Amino acid sequence: MSKETPCVAVCMIDPKTKLCFGCGRTLPEIAHWHAMESAERLAIMALLPGRMTEAGLSPIAGSPKHV
């Protein structure tokens, strides 16, 4: 996988927060990821750890570190 993806191949959406349990992205973000510019992907990736913490979700073991 590209370094510009937080995907850990655990694609399950939390029904309460609407975030992916594996990476913290929303369904629209996942759906449009391939069409986003690199800067937009990196900006979203920078938000994901805080987003998951705020939502009370723990990153899946082995998930990549977000730069």
All heavy atoms as a GROMACS GRO file, in nm:
protein
  496
    1MET      N    1   0.083  -0.119   0.000
    1MET     CA    2   0.000   0.000   0.000
    1MET      C    3   0.087   0.125   0.000
    1MET      O    4   0.199   0.123   0.050
    1MET     CB    5  -0.090   0.002   0.123
    1MET     CG    6  -0.207  -0.092   0.114
    1MET     SD    7  -0.318  -0.065   0.252
    1MET     CE    8  -0.406  -0.217   0.241
    2SER      N    9   0.033   0.230  -0.052
    2SER     CA   10   0.102   0.357  -0.055
    2SER      C   11   0.125   0.409   0.086
    2SER      O   12   0.048   0.380   0.178
    2SER     CB   13   0.018   0.458  -0.133
    2SER     OG   14   0.064   0.588  -0.111
    3LYS      N   15   0.228   0.488   0.104
    3LYS     CA   16   0.252   0.552   0.233
    3LYS      C   17   0.146   0.656   0.263
    3LYS      O   18   0.131   0.698   0.376
    3LYS     CB   19   0.390   0.616   0.235
    3LYS     CG   20   0.502   0.517   0.235
    3LYS     CD   21   0.635   0.588   0.241
    3LYS     CE   22   0.748   0.487   0.236
    3LYS     NZ   23   0.879   0.551   0.243
    4GLU      N   24   0.073   0.698   0.161
    4GLU     CA   25  -0.030   0.801   0.180
    4GLU      C   26  -0.168   0.739   0.202
    4GLU      O   27  -0.267   0.785   0.150
    4GLU     CB   28  -0.032   0.896   0.061
    4GLU     CG   29   0.086   0.985   0.056
    4GLU     CD   30   0.078   1.085  -0.057
    4GLU    OE1   31  -0.021   1.089  -0.132
    4GLU    OE2   32   0.175   1.159  -0.072
    5THR      N   33  -0.171   0.635   0.281
    5THR     CA   34  -0.299   0.577   0.320
    5THR      C   35  -0.288   0.526   0.463
    5THR      O   36  -0.187   0.466   0.500
    5THR     CB   37  -0.346   0.465   0.226
    5THR    OG1   38  -0.474   0.418   0.273
    5THR    CG2   39  -0.250   0.349   0.221
    6PRO      N   40  -0.389   0.549   0.543
    6PRO     CA   41  -0.390   0.496   0.678
    6PRO      C   42  -0.454   0.357   0.685
    6PRO      O   43  -0.467   0.300   0.792
    6PRO     CB   44  -0.475   0.599   0.754
    6PRO     CG   45  -0.574   0.643   0.651
    6PRO     CD   46  -0.496   0.645   0.520
    7CYS      N   47  -0.494   0.304   0.571
    7CYS     CA   48  -0.567   0.177   0.567
    7CYS      C   49  -0.485   0.064   0.628
    7CYS      O   50  -0.367   0.048   0.596
    7CYS     CB   51  -0.603   0.143   0.422
    7CYS     SG   52  -0.699  -0.009   0.409
    8VAL      N   53  -0.550  -0.014   0.714
    8VAL     CA   54  -0.488  -0.132   0.774
    8VAL      C   55  -0.568  -0.257   0.738
    8VAL      O   56  -0.555  -0.360   0.802
    8VAL     CB   57  -0.473  -0.119   0.927
    8VAL    CG1   58  -0.376  -0.007   0.963
    8VAL    CG2   59  -0.607  -0.097   0.994
    9ALA      N   60  -0.654  -0.245   0.636
    9ALA     CA   61  -0.736  -0.355   0.586
    9ALA      C   62  -0.832  -0.409   0.692
    9ALA      O   63  -0.861  -0.527   0.696
    9ALA     CB   64  -0.649  -0.466   0.528
   10VAL      N   65  -0.880  -0.322   0.777
   10VAL     CA   66  -0.985  -0.354   0.875
   10VAL      C   67  -1.098  -0.255   0.847
   10VAL      O   68  -1.109  -0.152   0.912
   10VAL     CB   69  -0.934  -0.338   1.020
   10VAL    CG1   70  -1.048  -0.366   1.118
   10VAL    CG2   71  -0.817  -0.430   1.046
   11CYS      N   72  -1.176  -0.285   0.748
   11CYS     CA   73  -1.277  -0.190   0.702
   11CYS      C   74  -1.411  -0.220   0.766
   11CYS      O   75  -1.494  -0.292   0.710
   11CYS     CB   76  -1.286  -0.195   0.550
   11CYS     SG   77  -1.130  -0.157   0.471
   12MET      N   78  -1.429  -0.166   0.886
   12MET     CA   79  -1.556  -0.178   0.958
   12MET      C   80  -1.589  -0.041   1.014
   12MET      O   81  -1.505   0.023   1.077
   12MET     CB   82  -1.544  -0.279   1.072
   12MET     CG   83  -1.518  -0.421   1.027
   12MET     SD   84  -1.524  -0.544   1.161
   12MET     CE   85  -1.425  -0.473   1.288
   13ILE      N   86  -1.709   0.003   0.990
   13ILE     CA   87  -1.753   0.136   1.034
   13ILE      C   88  -1.825   0.125   1.169
   13ILE      O   89  -1.916   0.044   1.186
   13ILE     CB   90  -1.844   0.201   0.929
   13ILE    CG1   91  -1.773   0.212   0.794
   13ILE    CG2   92  -1.894   0.337   0.977
   13ILE    CD1   93  -1.648   0.298   0.794
   14ASP      N   94  -1.783   0.207   1.263
   14ASP     CA   95  -1.847   0.214   1.393
   14ASP      C   96  -1.982   0.283   1.375
   14ASP      O   97  -1.988   0.396   1.323
   14ASP     CB   98  -1.760   0.294   1.489
   14ASP     CG   99  -1.825   0.316   1.624
   14ASP    OD1  100  -1.876   0.219   1.682
   14ASP    OD2  101  -1.825   0.432   1.671
   15PRO      N  102  -2.092   0.217   1.412
   15PRO     CA  103  -2.225   0.276   1.388
   15PRO      C  104  -2.249   0.405   1.466
   15PRO      O  105  -2.324   0.491   1.422
   15PRO     CB  106  -2.323   0.167   1.430
   15PRO     CG  107  -2.244   0.068   1.508
   15PRO     CD  108  -2.100   0.085   1.472
   16LYS      N  109  -2.184   0.421   1.579
   16LYS     CA  110  -2.205   0.541   1.661
   16LYS      C  111  -2.129   0.662   1.606
   16LYS      O  112  -2.186   0.769   1.591
   16LYS     CB  113  -2.161   0.513   1.804
   16LYS     CG  114  -2.181   0.629   1.898
   16LYS     CD  115  -2.138   0.594   2.039
   16LYS     CE  116  -2.155   0.716   2.129
   16LYS     NZ  117  -2.104   0.691   2.263
   17THR      N  118  -2.002   0.643   1.575
   17THR     CA  119  -1.918   0.756   1.532
   17THR      C  120  -1.912   0.772   1.381
   17THR      O  121  -1.868   0.876   1.332
   17THR     CB  122  -1.775   0.739   1.584
   17THR    OG1  123  -1.716   0.624   1.522
   17THR    CG2  124  -1.771   0.726   1.735
   18LYS      N  125  -1.950   0.668   1.307
   18LYS     CA  126  -1.941   0.666   1.160
   18LYS      C  127  -1.796   0.670   1.110
   18LYS      O  128  -1.768   0.710   0.999
   18LYS     CB  129  -2.019   0.781   1.096
   18LYS     CG  130  -2.164   0.788   1.140
   18LYS     CD  131  -2.242   0.668   1.099
   18LYS     CE  132  -2.390   0.690   1.130
   18LYS     NZ  133  -2.459   0.572   1.170
   19LEU      N  134  -1.702   0.626   1.197
   19LEU     CA  135  -1.561   0.620   1.161
   19LEU      C  136  -1.518   0.475   1.143
   19LEU      O  137  -1.571   0.386   1.211
   19LEU     CB  138  -1.474   0.684   1.270
   19LEU     CG  139  -1.499   0.831   1.299
   19LEU    CD1  140  -1.413   0.876   1.418
   19LEU    CD2  141  -1.472   0.917   1.178
   20CYS      N  142  -1.422   0.454   1.056
   20CYS     CA  143  -1.367   0.320   1.038
   20CYS      C  144  -1.288   0.281   1.164
   20CYS      O  145  -1.206   0.359   1.213
   20CYS     CB  146  -1.274   0.318   0.916
   20CYS     SG  147  -1.189   0.160   0.894
   21PHE      N  148  -1.313   0.161   1.215
   21PHE     CA  149  -1.241   0.111   1.332
   21PHE      C  150  -1.091   0.098   1.303
   21PHE      O  151  -1.008   0.112   1.392
   21PHE     CB  152  -1.292  -0.028   1.373
   21PHE     CG  153  -1.419  -0.025   1.452
   21PHE    CD1  154  -1.536  -0.070   1.395
   21PHE    CD2  155  -1.422   0.020   1.583
   21PHE    CE1  156  -1.655  -0.070   1.467
   21PHE    CE2  157  -1.539   0.021   1.655
   21PHE     CZ  158  -1.657  -0.025   1.598
   22GLY      N  159  -1.055   0.070   1.178
   22GLY     CA  160  -0.916   0.048   1.143
   22GLY      C  161  -0.835   0.175   1.126
   22GLY      O  162  -0.720   0.183   1.168
   23CYS      N  163  -0.893   0.276   1.062
   23CYS     CA  164  -0.813   0.394   1.028
   23CYS      C  165  -0.870   0.526   1.077
   23CYS      O  166  -0.800   0.626   1.079
   23CYS     CB  167  -0.792   0.401   0.877
   23CYS     SG  168  -0.942   0.434   0.783
   24GLY      N  169  -0.998   0.530   1.110
   24GLY     CA  170  -1.058   0.654   1.158
   24GLY      C  171  -1.119   0.743   1.051
   24GLY      O  172  -1.169   0.850   1.081
   25ARG      N  173  -1.115   0.698   0.925
   25ARG     CA  174  -1.175   0.778   0.819
   25ARG      C  175  -1.326   0.755   0.813
   25ARG      O  176  -1.377   0.654   0.858
   25ARG     CB  177  -1.116   0.742   0.683
   25ARG     CG  178  -0.970   0.781   0.669
   25ARG     CD  179  -0.916   0.743   0.534
   25ARG     NE  180  -0.909   0.597   0.522
   25ARG     CZ  181  -0.881   0.534   0.408
   25ARG    NH1  182  -0.861   0.600   0.296
   25ARG    NH2  183  -0.876   0.402   0.406
   26THR      N  184  -1.396   0.852   0.753
   26THR     CA  185  -1.538   0.838   0.728
   26THR      C  186  -1.558   0.764   0.595
   26THR      O  187  -1.465   0.755   0.514
   26THR     CB  188  -1.606   0.976   0.719
   26THR    OG1  189  -1.551   1.044   0.605
   26THR    CG2  190  -1.585   1.058   0.845
   27LEU      N  191  -1.680   0.717   0.571
   27LEU     CA  192  -1.708   0.652   0.443
   27LEU      C  193  -1.683   0.744   0.324
   27LEU      O  194  -1.622   0.701   0.225
   27LEU     CB  195  -1.850   0.596   0.440
   27LEU     CG  196  -1.870   0.463   0.509
   27LEU    CD1  197  -2.018   0.425   0.511
   27LEU    CD2  198  -1.789   0.354   0.442
   28PRO      N  199  -1.726   0.870   0.328
   28PRO     CA  200  -1.696   0.958   0.215
   28PRO      C  201  -1.545   0.976   0.192
   28PRO      O  202  -1.500   0.981   0.078
   28PRO     CB  203  -1.763   1.090   0.252
   28PRO     CG  204  -1.874   1.051   0.344
   28PRO     CD  205  -1.819   0.935   0.423
   29GLU      N  206  -1.469   0.985   0.300
   29GLU     CA  207  -1.324   0.997   0.284
   29GLU      C  208  -1.265   0.872   0.220
   29GLU      O  209  -1.181   0.881   0.129
   29GLU     CB  210  -1.256   1.022   0.420
   29GLU     CG  211  -1.281   1.159   0.474
   29GLU     CD  212  -1.239   1.177   0.617
   29GLU    OE1  213  -1.218   1.078   0.691
   29GLU    OE2  214  -1.226   1.295   0.658
   30ILE      N  215  -1.310   0.756   0.264
   30ILE     CA  216  -1.262   0.630   0.207
   30ILE      C  217  -1.298   0.622   0.060
   30ILE      O  218  -1.216   0.588  -0.025
   30ILE     CB  219  -1.318   0.510   0.285
   30ILE    CG1  220  -1.260   0.507   0.427
   30ILE    CG2  221  -1.290   0.379   0.212
   30ILE    CD1  222  -1.330   0.412   0.522
   31ALA      N  223  -1.422   0.658   0.028
   31ALA     CA  224  -1.471   0.648  -0.110
   31ALA      C  225  -1.396   0.741  -0.205
   31ALA      O  226  -1.374   0.706  -0.321
   31ALA     CB  227  -1.620   0.678  -0.115
   32HIS      N  228  -1.356   0.857  -0.158
   32HIS     CA  229  -1.292   0.956  -0.244
   32HIS      C  230  -1.139   0.961  -0.230
   32HIS      O  231  -1.075   1.044  -0.292
   32HIS     CB  232  -1.351   1.095  -0.217
   32HIS     CG  233  -1.495   1.103  -0.253
   32HIS    ND1  234  -1.595   1.096  -0.159
   32HIS    CD2  235  -1.556   1.110  -0.373
   32HIS    CE1  236  -1.712   1.100  -0.220
   32HIS    NE2  237  -1.692   1.109  -0.350
   33TRP      N  238  -1.084   0.873  -0.149
   33TRP     CA  239  -0.941   0.875  -0.119
   33TRP      C  240  -0.855   0.874  -0.244
   33TRP      O  241  -0.761   0.952  -0.256
   33TRP     CB  242  -0.906   0.758  -0.028
   33TRP     CG  243  -0.774   0.774   0.041
   33TRP    CD1  244  -0.656   0.712   0.011
   33TRP    CD2  245  -0.747   0.857   0.154
   33TRP    NE1  246  -0.558   0.752   0.097
   33TRP    CE2  247  -0.612   0.841   0.186
   33TRP    CE3  248  -0.824   0.945   0.230
   33TRP    CZ2  249  -0.552   0.909   0.292
   33TRP    CZ3  250  -0.764   1.011   0.335
   33TRP    CH2  251  -0.630   0.993   0.364
   34HIS      N  252  -0.888   0.788  -0.337
   34HIS     CA  253  -0.806   0.775  -0.459
   34HIS      C  254  -0.808   0.901  -0.545
   34HIS      O  255  -0.716   0.927  -0.620
   34HIS     CB  256  -0.854   0.655  -0.541
   34HIS     CG  257  -0.990   0.674  -0.600
   34HIS    ND1  258  -1.105   0.662  -0.525
   34HIS    CD2  259  -1.029   0.707  -0.725
   34HIS    CE1  260  -1.209   0.687  -0.603
   34HIS    NE2  261  -1.167   0.715  -0.724
   35ALA      N  262  -0.912   0.981  -0.532
   35ALA     CA  263  -0.924   1.102  -0.614
   35ALA      C  264  -0.866   1.227  -0.547
   35ALA      O  265  -0.855   1.330  -0.610
   35ALA     CB  266  -1.071   1.126  -0.648
   36MET      N  267  -0.829   1.214  -0.421
   36MET     CA  268  -0.777   1.330  -0.348
   36MET      C  269  -0.632   1.358  -0.387
   36MET      O  270  -0.557   1.268  -0.422
   36MET     CB  271  -0.779   1.302  -0.196
   36MET     CG  272  -0.914   1.296  -0.136
   36MET     SD  273  -0.896   1.263   0.043
   36MET     CE  274  -1.066   1.239   0.087
   37GLU      N  275  -0.597   1.485  -0.377
   37GLU     CA  276  -0.458   1.525  -0.395
   37GLU      C  277  -0.378   1.477  -0.274
   37GLU      O  278  -0.432   1.460  -0.164
   37GLU     CB  279  -0.448   1.678  -0.406
   37GLU     CG  280  -0.517   1.736  -0.526
   37GLU     CD  281  -0.446   1.700  -0.656
   37GLU    OE1  282  -0.322   1.685  -0.655
   37GLU    OE2  283  -0.515   1.688  -0.759
   38SER      N  284  -0.250   1.460  -0.294
   38SER     CA  285  -0.161   1.414  -0.188
   38SER      C  286  -0.171   1.501  -0.062
   38SER      O  287  -0.180   1.449   0.049
   38SER     CB  288  -0.017   1.411  -0.238
   38SER     OG  289   0.071   1.375  -0.135
   39ALA      N  290  -0.171   1.631  -0.078
   39ALA     CA  291  -0.178   1.722   0.036
   39ALA      C  292  -0.306   1.703   0.116
   39ALA      O  293  -0.304   1.709   0.240
   39ALA     CB  294  -0.166   1.866  -0.011
   40GLU      N  295  -0.416   1.678   0.048
   40GLU     CA  296  -0.544   1.656   0.117
   40GLU      C  297  -0.540   1.525   0.196
   40GLU      O  298  -0.586   1.519   0.310
   40GLU     CB  299  -0.658   1.655   0.015
   40GLU     CG  300  -0.795   1.650   0.079
   40GLU     CD  301  -0.908   1.660  -0.021
   40GLU    OE1  302  -0.884   1.660  -0.144
   40GLU    OE2  303  -1.023   1.666   0.024
   41ARG      N  304  -0.485   1.420   0.134
   41ARG     CA  305  -0.473   1.292   0.205
   41ARG      C  306  -0.386   1.307   0.330
   41ARG      O  307  -0.421   1.259   0.438
   41ARG     CB  308  -0.414   1.185   0.113
   41ARG     CG  309  -0.510   1.140   0.005
   41ARG     CD  310  -0.460   1.014  -0.064
   41ARG     NE  311  -0.334   1.032  -0.130
   41ARG     CZ  312  -0.317   1.061  -0.258
   41ARG    NH1  313  -0.421   1.076  -0.336
   41ARG    NH2  314  -0.196   1.075  -0.309
   42LEU      N  315  -0.273   1.374   0.316
   42LEU     CA  316  -0.183   1.392   0.430
   42LEU      C  317  -0.247   1.477   0.540
   42LEU      O  318  -0.229   1.450   0.659
   42LEU     CB  319  -0.051   1.454   0.383
   42LEU     CG  320   0.034   1.364   0.294
   42LEU    CD1  321   0.154   1.441   0.239
   42LEU    CD2  322   0.078   1.239   0.367
   43ALA      N  323  -0.325   1.577   0.502
   43ALA     CA  324  -0.393   1.660   0.601
   43ALA      C  325  -0.495   1.578   0.680
   43ALA      O  326  -0.505   1.590   0.803
   43ALA     CB  327  -0.461   1.778   0.533
   44ILE      N  328  -0.569   1.493   0.611
   44ILE     CA  329  -0.667   1.408   0.680
   44ILE      C  330  -0.595   1.308   0.770
   44ILE      O  331  -0.635   1.287   0.885
   44ILE     CB  332  -0.758   1.335   0.578
   44ILE    CG1  333  -0.850   1.436   0.510
   44ILE    CG2  334  -0.839   1.224   0.648
   44ILE    CD1  335  -0.928   1.381   0.392
   45MET      N  336  -0.486   1.250   0.719
   45MET     CA  337  -0.411   1.153   0.800
   45MET      C  338  -0.359   1.216   0.929
   45MET      O  339  -0.356   1.149   1.033
   45MET     CB  340  -0.298   1.093   0.718
   45MET     CG  341  -0.348   0.996   0.614
   45MET     SD  342  -0.219   0.932   0.506
   45MET     CE  343  -0.115   0.844   0.620
   46ALA      N  344  -0.323   1.342   0.925
   46ALA     CA  345  -0.274   1.411   1.044
   46ALA      C  346  -0.384   1.425   1.150
   46ALA      O  347  -0.355   1.430   1.270
   46ALA     CB  348  -0.219   1.547   1.008
   47LEU      N  349  -0.509   1.428   1.107
   47LEU     CA  350  -0.623   1.442   1.198
   47LEU      C  351  -0.668   1.310   1.261
   47LEU      O  352  -0.736   1.309   1.363
   47LEU     CB  353  -0.742   1.502   1.124
   47LEU     CG  354  -0.724   1.640   1.063
   47LEU    CD1  355  -0.847   1.676   0.981
   47LEU    CD2  356  -0.698   1.743   1.171
   48LEU      N  357  -0.636   1.198   1.198
   48LEU     CA  358  -0.694   1.070   1.236
   48LEU      C  359  -0.663   1.025   1.379
   48LEU      O  360  -0.755   0.980   1.448
   48LEU     CB  361  -0.654   0.961   1.136
   48LEU     CG  362  -0.707   0.984   0.994
   48LEU    CD1  363  -0.660   0.872   0.902
   48LEU    CD2  364  -0.858   0.996   0.991
   49PRO      N  365  -0.540   1.035   1.428
   49PRO     CA  366  -0.518   0.991   1.567
   49PRO      C  367  -0.604   1.066   1.667
   49PRO      O  368  -0.665   1.006   1.755
   49PRO     CB  369  -0.368   1.018   1.589
   49PRO     CG  370  -0.308   1.015   1.452
   49PRO     CD  371  -0.415   1.075   1.362
   50GLY      N  372  -0.612   1.197   1.654
   50GLY     CA  373  -0.695   1.277   1.744
   50GLY      C  374  -0.842   1.247   1.729
   50GLY      O  375  -0.917   1.242   1.826
   51ARG      N  376  -0.883   1.226   1.605
   51ARG     CA  377  -1.023   1.195   1.575
   51ARG      C  378  -1.062   1.064   1.643
   51ARG      O  379  -1.168   1.054   1.705
   51ARG     CB  380  -1.039   1.181   1.424
   51ARG     CG  381  -1.178   1.153   1.377
   51ARG     CD  382  -1.182   1.123   1.230
   51ARG     NE  383  -1.165   1.241   1.146
   51ARG     CZ  384  -1.168   1.240   1.014
   51ARG    NH1  385  -1.186   1.127   0.949
   51ARG    NH2  386  -1.153   1.350   0.945
   52MET      N  387  -0.975   0.964   1.634
   52MET     CA  388  -1.005   0.834   1.695
   52MET      C  389  -1.005   0.844   1.847
   52MET      O  390  -1.091   0.785   1.913
   52MET     CB  391  -0.909   0.728   1.645
   52MET     CG  392  -0.934   0.693   1.499
   52MET     SD  393  -0.836   0.555   1.439
   52MET     CE  394  -0.924   0.417   1.514
   53THR      N  395  -0.911   0.919   1.902
   53THR     CA  396  -0.906   0.938   2.047
   53THR      C  397  -1.032   1.007   2.095
   53THR      O  398  -1.094   0.964   2.192
   53THR     CB  399  -0.782   1.020   2.086
   53THR    OG1  400  -0.665   0.947   2.047
   53THR    CG2  401  -0.778   1.046   2.235
   54GLU      N  402  -1.071   1.112   2.027
   54GLU     CA  403  -1.192   1.187   2.064
   54GLU      C  404  -1.317   1.100   2.056
   54GLU      O  405  -1.408   1.114   2.137
   54GLU     CB  406  -1.207   1.308   1.972
   54GLU     CG  407  -1.317   1.402   2.013
   54GLU     CD  408  -1.320   1.527   1.926
   54GLU    OE1  409  -1.216   1.592   1.914
   54GLU    OE2  410  -1.428   1.556   1.871
   55ALA      N  411  -1.320   1.009   1.960
   55ALA     CA  412  -1.434   0.920   1.943
   55ALA      C  413  -1.430   0.800   2.039
   55ALA      O  414  -1.524   0.723   2.045
   55ALA     CB  415  -1.441   0.871   1.799
   56GLY      N  416  -1.319   0.785   2.111
   56GLY     CA  417  -1.306   0.672   2.203
   56GLY      C  418  -1.272   0.542   2.133
   56GLY      O  419  -1.294   0.435   2.188
   57LEU      N  420  -1.215   0.551   2.013
   57LEU     CA  421  -1.176   0.432   1.938
   57LEU      C  422  -1.026   0.410   1.952
   57LEU      O  423  -0.949   0.505   1.950
   57LEU     CB  424  -1.212   0.446   1.790
   57LEU     CG  425  -1.359   0.468   1.759
   57LEU    CD1  426  -1.377   0.491   1.608
   57LEU    CD2  427  -1.442   0.349   1.804
   58SER      N  428  -0.987   0.286   1.966
   58SER     CA  429  -0.846   0.252   1.973
   58SER      C  430  -0.799   0.204   1.837
   58SER      O  431  -0.865   0.119   1.777
   58SER     CB  432  -0.822   0.141   2.075
   58SER     OG  433  -0.860   0.184   2.203
   59PRO      N  434  -0.686   0.255   1.789
   59PRO     CA  435  -0.634   0.204   1.662
   59PRO      C  436  -0.610   0.054   1.671
   59PRO      O  437  -0.571   0.003   1.776
   59PRO     CB  438  -0.503   0.280   1.644
   59PRO     CG  439  -0.515   0.400   1.730
   59PRO     CD  440  -0.602   0.359   1.845
   60ILE      N  441  -0.633  -0.016   1.563
   60ILE     CA  442  -0.610  -0.159   1.557
   60ILE      C  443  -0.461  -0.185   1.568
   60ILE      O  444  -0.380  -0.114   1.510
   60ILE     CB  445  -0.664  -0.217   1.423
   60ILE    CG1  446  -0.813  -0.186   1.409
   60ILE    CG2  447  -0.638  -0.365   1.410
   60ILE    CD1  448  -0.903  -0.246   1.513
   61ALA      N  449  -0.422  -0.288   1.642
   61ALA     CA  450  -0.281  -0.324   1.656
   61ALA      C  451  -0.218  -0.341   1.519
   61ALA      O  452  -0.277  -0.402   1.431
   61ALA     CB  453  -0.267  -0.451   1.737
   62GLY      N  454  -0.100  -0.286   1.503
   62GLY     CA  455  -0.031  -0.297   1.376
   62GLY      C  456  -0.066  -0.188   1.278
   62GLY      O  457  -0.016  -0.187   1.167
   63SER      N  458  -0.151  -0.094   1.319
   63SER     CA  459  -0.186   0.014   1.227
   63SER      C  460  -0.066   0.107   1.210
   63SER      O  461   0.015   0.121   1.299
   63SER     CB  462  -0.308   0.092   1.278
   63SER     OG  463  -0.280   0.154   1.400
   64PRO      N  464  -0.056   0.168   1.093
   64PRO     CA  465   0.059   0.253   1.067
   64PRO      C  466   0.058   0.379   1.152
   64PRO      O  467  -0.047   0.425   1.193
   64PRO     CB  468   0.045   0.288   0.919
   64PRO     CG  469  -0.100   0.274   0.891
   64PRO     CD  470  -0.150   0.164   0.982
   65LYS      N  471   0.177   0.430   1.178
   65LYS     CA  472   0.189   0.558   1.248
   65LYS      C  473   0.152   0.668   1.149
   65LYS      O  474   0.191   0.666   1.035
   65LYS     CB  475   0.331   0.578   1.297
   65LYS     CG  476   0.378   0.468   1.389
   65LYS     CD  477   0.407   0.524   1.525
   65LYS     CE  478   0.471   0.423   1.615
   65LYS     NZ  479   0.384   0.339   1.685
   66HIS      N  480   0.075   0.764   1.193
   66HIS     CA  481   0.032   0.873   1.107
   66HIS      C  482   0.135   0.984   1.116
   66HIS      O  483   0.170   1.028   1.224
   66HIS     CB  484  -0.106   0.924   1.148
   66HIS     CG  485  -0.209   0.816   1.145
   66HIS    ND1  486  -0.256   0.763   1.029
   66HIS    CD2  487  -0.270   0.749   1.245
   66HIS    CE1  488  -0.345   0.669   1.058
   66HIS    NE2  489  -0.354   0.660   1.187
   67VAL      N  490   0.182   1.029   1.000
   67VAL     CA  491   0.284   1.133   0.995
   67VAL      C  492   0.219   1.269   0.987
   67VAL      O  493   0.123   1.292   0.924
   67VAL     CB  494   0.376   1.110   0.873
   67VAL    CG1  495   0.481   1.217   0.866
   67VAL    CG2  496   0.439   0.974   0.880
   0.00000   0.00000   0.00000
